[in-house]
Amino acid sequence: MSNEAEQEKLLARWLSGELSPEEKQQLEAEGGLDDLRFALDDIERWKLPDMDVSRGLEDVMDRAFREPPQKKARQVFFQPLMRIAASLLIVAAAYFVINNLLTSGATTISAGAGETLSHVLPDGSQVELDANSSITYKESSWDEERSLSMEGRALFTVEKGSSFKVDTESGSVTVLGTIFDVERFGTDLLKVNCYEGRVRVDLSTSNSKELLSAGQGLVSEMNEVTRLTVGTERPDWVRQISQYDNEPLSSVIKDLEQHHGVSIELPARYAGEPFNGELYYGDLDKALDNLSGMFELKYTRTSEGEVIFE
């Protein structure tokens, strides 16, 4: 045993009162007791500060009711299998969004100013759109519900099948296998002509229903409904031709503005002049030339695209 270990053993025995005279003599000879006495004397000189019992009690109570400090959030890492499951879940969610939300969105078909176009619906039904006209429908649910909304003017050739419905803000047209056209420009005007089969027109303004057979039509304006006779198999506007019977020139000008999306200024004294006959409006310049020749007017086109008759 080392001298240091032997000395520590002797000091322990001295403190417990078990040290023999011979061991005490040995410890004194090595100077161990002197060091121990010095340490004990120093401990006796230690003095604890005076304690304020009341203040100490208040401190204990304050600590007891103090809210514990917020623990730092522990970052939990996915185990390999959890990470794989999360990845599969993200892929499945993305597939759902693409397959259901994007494909089920509405499809809008529009014809711009001065143009007409044809469109085939999912069931094979055909739509011919006039200028500044549009239809909107949902391709994903077309088999369950053949329904579309429309603005402007369109001719429909409907395949036989379930109910076919055209909605406008002025009313709706419901058919079963037929050929008809619908026109809605502005807020109150609605025109429907039936060329084949039968249609039912539900008018929003008057909350009434009108049934039309082949060769019949109607005009609904300002809550008034006028029944018409349709004498052609297809509307003239499909060929971009309009037939006028003593219509005021201002109405002809309005049709040109609507079709081509331009502004045409006509002298007030000519607004009520009657116009008879057929006018091809597919080409704006040709239409303007025809009108200027018939009414002995001149016109100019401004840099902004406006037309001014003089």
C-alpha positions as CSV (number, residue, x, y, z in Angstrom):
1,M,0.0,0.0,0.0
2,S,1.3,3.5,-0.8
3,N,2.3,5.9,1.9
4,E,-0.5,8.3,0.8
5,A,-3.1,5.6,1.1
6,E,-1.7,4.4,4.5
7,Q,-1.8,8.0,5.8
8,E,-5.5,8.5,4.7
9,K,-6.3,5.2,6.5
10,L,-4.7,6.4,9.7
11,L,-6.5,9.8,9.5
12,A,-9.8,8.0,9.2
13,R,-9.1,5.8,12.2
14,W,-8.0,8.9,14.2
15,L,-11.3,10.7,13.4
16,S,-13.3,7.7,14.5
17,G,-11.2,7.3,17.8
18,E,-9.8,3.9,16.8
19,L,-6.2,5.0,16.3
20,S,-3.6,3.1,18.6
21,P,-0.8,5.0,20.4
22,E,1.7,3.6,18.0
23,E,-0.3,4.6,14.9
24,K,-0.9,8.1,16.4
25,Q,2.9,8.5,16.9
26,Q,3.5,7.4,13.3
27,L,0.9,9.9,11.9
28,E,2.4,12.8,14.0
29,A,5.9,11.9,12.7
30,E,4.7,12.2,9.1
31,G,2.9,15.5,9.8
32,G,-0.5,14.3,8.8
33,L,-2.2,15.4,12.1
34,D,-0.9,18.9,11.7
35,D,-2.7,19.3,8.4
36,L,-5.9,17.8,9.8
37,R,-5.8,20.1,12.9
38,F,-5.4,23.2,10.6
39,A,-8.4,22.1,8.5
40,L,-10.6,21.6,11.5
41,D,-9.6,24.9,13.1
42,D,-10.5,26.7,9.8
43,I,-13.9,25.0,9.7
44,E,-14.7,26.2,13.2
45,R,-14.1,29.8,12.0
46,W,-16.7,29.5,9.2
47,K,-19.8,31.5,9.8
48,L,-23.1,31.2,7.9
49,P,-25.0,34.5,7.1
50,D,-28.0,35.4,9.2
51,M,-31.2,34.0,7.6
52,D,-34.4,36.0,7.1
53,V,-37.0,33.3,7.7
54,S,-40.0,35.3,6.4
55,R,-38.3,36.4,3.2
56,G,-37.1,32.8,2.6
57,L,-40.7,31.5,3.0
58,E,-41.9,34.1,0.4
59,D,-39.2,33.0,-2.0
60,V,-40.2,29.3,-1.6
61,M,-43.9,30.2,-2.3
62,D,-42.9,32.2,-5.4
63,R,-40.9,29.3,-6.8
64,A,-43.8,26.9,-6.1
65,F,-46.4,28.9,-8.1
66,R,-44.1,30.1,-10.9
67,E,-44.9,28.7,-14.3
68,P,-42.3,26.2,-15.4
69,P,-40.0,27.3,-18.3
70,Q,-41.1,26.3,-21.8
71,K,-39.3,23.3,-22.9
72,K,-37.7,23.3,-26.3
73,A,-39.6,21.5,-29.0
74,R,-38.0,18.2,-29.7
75,Q,-37.4,17.5,-33.4
76,V,-38.7,14.1,-34.2
77,F,-37.2,12.4,-37.3
78,F,-39.3,10.0,-39.3
79,Q,-38.1,6.4,-39.3
80,P,-37.4,5.0,-42.8
81,L,-40.8,3.4,-43.1
82,M,-42.6,6.5,-41.9
83,R,-40.7,8.6,-44.5
84,I,-41.7,6.2,-47.3
85,A,-45.4,6.3,-46.1
86,A,-45.3,10.1,-46.1
87,S,-43.8,10.2,-49.6
88,L,-46.6,7.8,-50.9
89,L,-49.2,10.0,-49.3
90,I,-47.8,13.1,-51.0
91,V,-47.8,11.3,-54.4
92,A,-51.4,10.2,-53.9
93,A,-52.5,13.7,-53.0
94,A,-50.9,15.1,-56.0
95,Y,-52.5,12.5,-58.2
96,F,-55.9,13.3,-56.7
97,V,-55.5,17.0,-57.4
98,I,-54.4,16.5,-61.0
99,N,-56.9,13.7,-61.8
100,N,-59.9,15.2,-60.1
101,L,-59.6,18.9,-59.7
102,L,-57.8,19.9,-62.8
103,T,-59.6,17.6,-65.2
104,S,-63.0,18.4,-63.7
105,G,-62.6,22.1,-64.2
106,A,-64.8,24.1,-66.5
107,T,-64.0,24.3,-70.3
108,T,-64.7,27.6,-72.0
109,I,-64.9,28.0,-75.7
110,S,-65.0,31.6,-77.0
111,A,-65.2,33.3,-80.4
112,G,-63.5,36.7,-80.6
113,A,-64.6,39.9,-82.4
114,G,-65.3,39.3,-86.1
115,E,-65.0,35.6,-86.0
116,T,-67.2,32.5,-85.8
117,L,-66.2,29.0,-84.8
118,S,-67.5,25.4,-84.5
119,H,-67.0,23.2,-81.5
120,V,-67.9,19.5,-80.9
121,L,-69.1,18.6,-77.4
122,P,-68.1,15.4,-75.6
123,D,-71.3,13.6,-76.8
124,G,-70.9,14.6,-80.4
125,S,-73.3,17.5,-80.3
126,Q,-72.1,20.5,-82.3
127,V,-72.0,24.2,-81.3
128,E,-71.5,27.0,-83.8
129,L,-70.5,30.3,-82.0
130,D,-71.0,33.7,-83.4
131,A,-68.6,36.5,-82.8
132,N,-68.1,37.7,-79.2
133,S,-69.9,34.6,-77.9
134,S,-68.8,31.8,-75.5
135,I,-70.0,28.6,-73.9
136,T,-68.7,27.0,-70.6
137,Y,-69.2,23.4,-69.6
138,K,-67.7,20.6,-67.5
139,E,-66.3,17.8,-69.7
140,S,-65.7,15.4,-66.7
141,S,-69.4,15.3,-65.8
142,W,-70.9,15.7,-69.3
143,D,-72.1,12.1,-69.4
144,E,-74.1,12.6,-66.2
145,E,-75.4,16.1,-67.0
146,R,-75.4,17.7,-70.5
147,S,-75.5,21.3,-69.3
148,L,-73.6,24.4,-70.4
149,S,-73.8,28.2,-69.9
150,M,-73.8,30.6,-72.8
151,E,-73.3,34.2,-73.6
152,G,-73.8,35.8,-77.0
153,R,-75.2,33.7,-79.9
154,A,-74.9,30.0,-80.7
155,L,-76.5,27.3,-82.9
156,F,-76.8,23.9,-81.3
157,T,-77.2,20.6,-83.1
158,V,-77.9,18.2,-80.3
159,E,-77.3,14.4,-80.4
160,K,-80.2,12.3,-79.0
161,G,-79.8,11.3,-75.4
162,S,-80.5,12.7,-72.0
163,S,-81.8,16.2,-71.4
164,F,-79.6,19.0,-72.9
165,K,-79.7,22.3,-71.2
166,V,-78.4,25.8,-72.1
167,D,-78.3,28.3,-69.3
168,T,-78.2,32.1,-69.7
169,E,-78.7,34.8,-67.1
170,S,-82.0,35.6,-68.8
171,G,-83.3,32.0,-68.9
172,S,-82.6,28.5,-69.8
173,V,-83.4,26.3,-72.8
174,T,-84.0,22.5,-72.4
175,V,-84.2,20.1,-75.3
176,L,-84.2,16.5,-76.3
177,G,-82.5,16.0,-79.7
178,T,-83.0,19.0,-81.8
179,I,-81.5,22.0,-83.7
180,F,-82.0,25.5,-82.2
181,D,-80.1,28.7,-81.6
182,V,-80.0,31.0,-78.6
183,E,-79.0,34.7,-78.6
184,R,-78.4,36.7,-75.5
185,F,-76.6,40.1,-75.8
186,G,-77.1,42.6,-73.0
187,T,-79.1,42.1,-69.8
188,D,-82.7,41.6,-70.8
189,L,-82.8,40.3,-74.4
190,L,-83.2,36.6,-75.1
191,K,-83.9,35.1,-78.5
192,V,-84.6,31.4,-79.2
193,N,-85.4,29.8,-82.5
194,C,-86.2,26.1,-83.0
195,Y,-85.3,24.5,-86.3
196,E,-85.9,20.8,-85.5
197,G,-87.6,19.0,-82.6
198,R,-88.9,20.8,-79.5
199,V,-87.5,23.1,-76.9
200,R,-88.6,24.5,-73.6
201,V,-87.6,28.0,-72.6
202,D,-87.6,28.9,-68.9
203,L,-87.5,32.6,-68.6
204,S,-85.9,34.1,-65.6
205,T,-87.4,37.6,-65.9
206,S,-91.0,36.5,-66.0
207,N,-90.7,33.1,-64.3
208,S,-92.7,31.6,-67.2
209,K,-92.2,28.6,-69.5
210,E,-92.5,28.6,-73.3
211,L,-92.6,25.5,-75.5
212,L,-91.3,25.9,-79.1
213,S,-91.7,23.4,-81.9
214,A,-89.8,23.3,-85.2
215,G,-90.3,26.6,-87.1
216,Q,-91.1,28.6,-84.0
217,G,-89.2,31.2,-82.1
218,L,-89.5,33.8,-79.5
219,V,-88.0,37.1,-78.3
220,S,-88.0,38.0,-74.6
221,E,-87.2,41.6,-73.7
222,M,-88.2,43.7,-70.8
223,N,-90.5,41.0,-69.4
224,E,-92.4,40.9,-72.8
225,V,-92.4,37.7,-74.9
226,T,-93.1,37.8,-78.6
227,R,-93.6,34.6,-80.6
228,L,-92.1,34.4,-84.1
229,T,-92.2,32.1,-87.1
230,V,-88.9,30.7,-88.3
231,G,-88.9,30.2,-92.1
232,T,-85.4,28.8,-92.6
233,E,-83.6,25.5,-91.8
234,R,-80.6,27.3,-90.3
235,P,-80.1,30.8,-89.0
236,D,-78.6,33.3,-91.5
237,W,-76.0,34.5,-88.9
238,V,-74.2,31.1,-89.4
239,R,-73.3,32.4,-92.9
240,Q,-72.6,35.9,-91.3
241,I,-75.6,37.3,-93.1
242,S,-78.5,39.3,-91.7
243,Q,-81.9,39.9,-93.2
244,Y,-83.5,43.2,-92.4
245,D,-87.1,44.3,-93.1
246,N,-87.5,48.0,-92.6
247,E,-85.1,48.0,-89.7
248,P,-83.7,51.4,-88.7
249,L,-80.1,51.9,-89.8
250,S,-79.1,52.3,-86.2
251,S,-80.0,48.7,-85.6
252,V,-77.8,47.6,-88.5
253,I,-74.9,49.6,-87.1
254,K,-75.4,48.1,-83.7
255,D,-75.2,44.6,-85.2
256,L,-71.9,45.5,-86.9
257,E,-70.5,46.9,-83.7
258,Q,-71.5,43.8,-81.8
259,H,-70.0,41.4,-84.3
260,H,-66.7,43.2,-84.9
261,G,-66.2,44.8,-81.5
262,V,-65.8,48.3,-82.9
263,S,-67.4,51.7,-82.3
264,I,-69.3,53.2,-85.3
265,E,-70.5,56.8,-85.2
266,L,-73.6,57.6,-87.3
267,P,-75.1,61.0,-87.9
268,A,-78.3,61.4,-85.9
269,R,-80.4,62.2,-89.0
270,Y,-79.7,58.8,-90.4
271,A,-80.4,56.7,-87.3
272,G,-84.0,56.1,-88.2
273,E,-83.5,55.5,-91.9
274,P,-85.1,52.2,-92.9
275,F,-83.0,49.4,-94.2
276,N,-84.3,46.5,-96.3
277,G,-82.6,43.5,-97.6
278,E,-79.6,41.3,-96.9
279,L,-76.2,42.4,-95.5
280,Y,-73.1,40.3,-95.3
281,Y,-71.3,41.5,-92.2
282,G,-68.5,38.9,-92.1
283,D,-66.2,41.5,-93.7
284,L,-66.4,44.9,-92.0
285,D,-65.0,46.9,-94.9
286,K,-67.4,45.3,-97.4
287,A,-70.3,46.0,-95.1
288,L,-69.3,49.6,-94.6
289,D,-68.9,50.1,-98.3
290,N,-72.4,48.7,-99.0
291,L,-74.0,51.0,-96.4
292,S,-72.1,54.1,-97.6
293,G,-73.2,53.4,-101.2
294,M,-76.8,52.8,-100.3
295,F,-77.1,55.9,-98.1
296,E,-74.6,58.1,-100.0
297,L,-72.4,58.4,-96.9
298,K,-68.6,58.6,-96.5
299,Y,-66.8,57.0,-93.6
300,T,-63.3,57.2,-92.1
301,R,-61.5,54.8,-89.8
302,T,-59.4,56.4,-87.0
303,S,-56.1,55.2,-85.6
304,E,-58.0,53.9,-82.5
305,G,-60.2,51.7,-84.8
306,E,-63.4,53.8,-84.6
307,V,-65.6,54.3,-87.7
308,I,-67.1,57.7,-88.4
309,F,-69.8,58.2,-91.0
310,E,-70.3,61.7,-92.5
